[in-house]
Each structure stands twice: as C-alpha cells, then as structure tokens.
Amino acid sequence: MKIYRLGVHVCMRKIVIILVIAIVIFQTGCSNAEIDKEVAELNLRISGLEAETIKDKKTIKDLKKQIAENEVIETATTPPEVKWMSSSNWDKIIVSEVTYPVQRVVITDKAFLKSEFLFGDVTVDNSTEGLGGGRYEAFKFEFVKGAKKYTISVESYENVIKYKGKYYKTEFDIMALGFAMLPRFDFLSTVNTMNKIYQSKIFKHYYAQEMNTTISFSNYEDVCRHVAGSVQEGLDNGGIRLLSEKPRSFGKVTEKMVFYYFGSILEIKTYKSYMSIEDSGIMKWYKVSSAVDVFAVWHAG
C-alpha cells in the first residue's frame, strides 16, 4: 500500500545515513575535526529528512481523511430509511397482487431469502408521472425477519417501489419476482415449455454438483433466451432428440438451471450424453450430441 511504503522509505533513508556515520568514524581514521564536519553535514541531511517526514505524515493524514470521506459518500447513496433493503437473510418473503390480493405466494427458498440481488442500489425517486399519467401498483411484497415486517408495493414501470408513502428506484427489477411467482391468467399463459423458459425473468444456475448457486433477475433475462434458443436449435437440427422413455443409465448431473415463469417451475439438467427437462412436474428425456452445449452462455470466454 502506498501510504505504508511512504513512511518506510523515509525510515530506511535515515538508517542508511546513520550507518554512513558509523563507517566514517570506525573505518576511515579521520581526525576529530573532519569527523565533526562530516557529522554536521549528515545532521543537516537528517534534519531535512525529518522535515520530509513531517510533510509525509501530513500527506498520509490527508489521504486517510479523503478515503474516509469517500466511504461516507458511497454509504450515503442509499437513504437511511431503506437500509433494510440491503439485508440478504430473510425468514420469508410474501408476494401478492395489489388488485387481486387473493393470489398470495410465500417464498421460503433460501436462494431467494439470502439473495443480494433483490434490490441493488436504492435511490429516492422524485418523478411524478407514470404510465397513463399516474402510478400503477402491481405487486405487494412483505419481507419478514423475526418480529419485523417491511411492506412495499411495486410499480409497473422503471423499477419503482413505494415504501411508507415515498417512492424509490431500485437497481434491479424487483417486480420480476411477482411475475415469476404469481400464477398468470389462463388466457395470457403459454403451454410451450421453450416459450416459458424464453420468457422467464428469474432463474437459478447450478454447476458442478450444485455448487456455486446463483439467482438472477430480469437484468439477465438474455440468459434464459439464449438457453431456450440453444435447446430449440438442437431439437430442430437433430443434435437433441426426444426419447420415448427415461434412459436406464445416464450418470451424474453436470449442470442444472431452474426457471420461474408465473408460478411454474421448469428445470433443465444435463448429463454426459443426456438432458432432462421438467415442466410443472412433467419430465421429458433427450439424447444430446456431444457437439451441443445448451448452457454455452455460461461457458463463453
């Protein structure tokens, strides 16, 4: 670190000068007058170094103050009344619709409760115009931890939420949680599995025997689209072939993704030569060519 090295550099220079004095006295055989003159010159140099040390200490103090001020500025970006949104250890999250509160889902999956990507950075939103000239509250979320419960409503556009009568803007699209968990009207739903994966806004990714689990929101929905596209392309060109029954031997899971689509949970598992896709409890098995990588989006680069 530069601050540390600054002080060490000065100390080392002083040690060198002291060693020079010792060498002059004990090895050169100089007279007292000559030694006194040499010592006086070296003392002047030491005085100069001490002055530099004082200057360096002030520089170090100023740098430390600047670092502290920057940390305060960074911390101050999130309003204090919504600091609780940075928590990533909830007991449960309750999702419901504002217009139709009869639809209610309680989330207990730890991947969601411990996720650090629910809100992201939160800032005050001072805008007053929304869709149709006003704001529309789509979902209500209740975040529960012990005896504490925080309730917010989520706006239908631009990652805007409302908490205790005030509006805030979130970095991530928290509204995607409502779309992922609450059932959709039948006339709006799709029964096509690839369409469901393509339109999913939240997913979990497991790699190497369910290590390194991640949960991602709609900021990364292109991943869902890429995976759906890769599977569909394999089905179209014969690289992926639907089987009539489950294979007798398929080995260990090499990778897995879970997708959330309006209350439906879809799961793709890959094996050495096979793939399974589960959609709302219905499992299908596929033979996969070695040239096909349905999770290529994770392996690029």
Long-range contacts (C-beta under 8 A, 24 or more apart in sequence): 3-60, 3-63, 3-64, 6-56, 6-59, 6-60, 7-53, 7-56, 7-57, 7-60, 10-49, 10-52, 10-53, 10-56, 13-49, 14-46, 14-49, 17-42, 17-45, 17-46, 17-49, 77-121, 77-123, 78-121, 78-122, 78-123, 79-122, 79-123, 79-124, 79-168, 81-163, 81-164, 81-166, 82-122, 82-163, 82-168, 84-143, 84-150, 85-118, 85-119, 85-122, 85-150, 85-170, 86-119, 87-143, 87-145, 88-113, 88-114, 88-115, 88-116, 88-118, 89-113, 89-114, 89-145, 90-114, 90-143, 90-144, 90-145, 91-144, 91-145, 91-146, 92-144, 93-141, 93-142, 93-143, 93-144, 93-177, 94-141, 94-142, 94-144, 95-139, 95-140, 95-141, 95-177, 95-178, 95-181, 95-182, 96-139, 96-140, 96-142, 96-182, 97-138, 97-139, 97-140, 97-178, 97-182, 98-137, 98-138, 98-139, 98-140, 98-153, 101-140, 103-182, 103-183, 105-181, 105-182, 105-263, 107-177, 107-181, 111-204, 111-213, 111-215, 112-177, 112-215, 115-215, 117-172, 117-215, 117-216, 117-217, 118-172, 118-174, 118-177, 118-217, 119-170, 119-171, 119-172, 119-174, 120-170, 120-171, 120-172, 121-170, 121-171, 122-168, 122-169, 122-170, 122-171, 123-168, 123-169, 124-166, 124-167, 124-168, 124-169, 125-160, 125-167, 125-168, 125-169, 126-167, 127-160, 127-167, 130-155, 130-156, 130-157, 130-160, 131-156, 131-157, 135-160, 135-162, 135-167, 137-162, 138-175, 138-178, 139-175, 139-177, 139-178, 139-182, 141-174, 141-177, 141-178, 154-178, 172-217, 172-218, 172-219, 173-201, 173-217, 173-218, 173-219, 174-217, 176-201, 176-202, 176-217, 176-218, 177-202, 177-217, 179-262, 180-260, 180-261, 180-262, 181-260, 181-263, 182-262, 182-263, 183-262, 183-263, 184-262, 184-263, 189-262, 193-266, 193-277, 193-279, 194-228, 194-231, 194-232, 195-228, 196-259, 196-261, 196-264, 196-266, 196-279, 197-224, 197-227, 197-228, 197-231, 197-259, 197-261, 197-266, 197-268, 198-224, 198-225, 198-228, 198-229, 199-224, 199-261, 200-224, 200-259, 200-260, 200-261, 200-266, 201-260, 202-259, 202-260, 203-257, 203-258, 203-259, 203-260, 204-257, 204-258, 205-256, 205-257, 205-298, 206-253, 206-255, 206-256, 206-257, 206-258, 207-255, 207-256, 207-298, 208-254, 208-255, 209-252, 209-253, 210-253, 210-256, 222-297, 223-297, 223-298, 224-259, 226-296, 226-297, 227-257, 227-268, 227-294, 227-295, 227-297, 230-292, 230-293, 230-294, 230-295, 230-296, 230-297, 231-268, 231-275, 231-277, 231-294, 234-288, 234-289, 234-292, 234-294, 238-289, 239-288, 239-289, 239-291, 239-292, 240-275, 240-286, 240-287, 240-288, 240-289, 240-292, 240-294, 241-286, 241-287, 241-288, 242-284, 242-285, 242-286, 243-284, 243-285, 243-286, 243-287, 245-285, 246-283, 246-285, 247-274, 247-285, 247-287, 250-274, 250-285, 255-295, 255-298, 257-295, 268-294, 270-294, 270-295
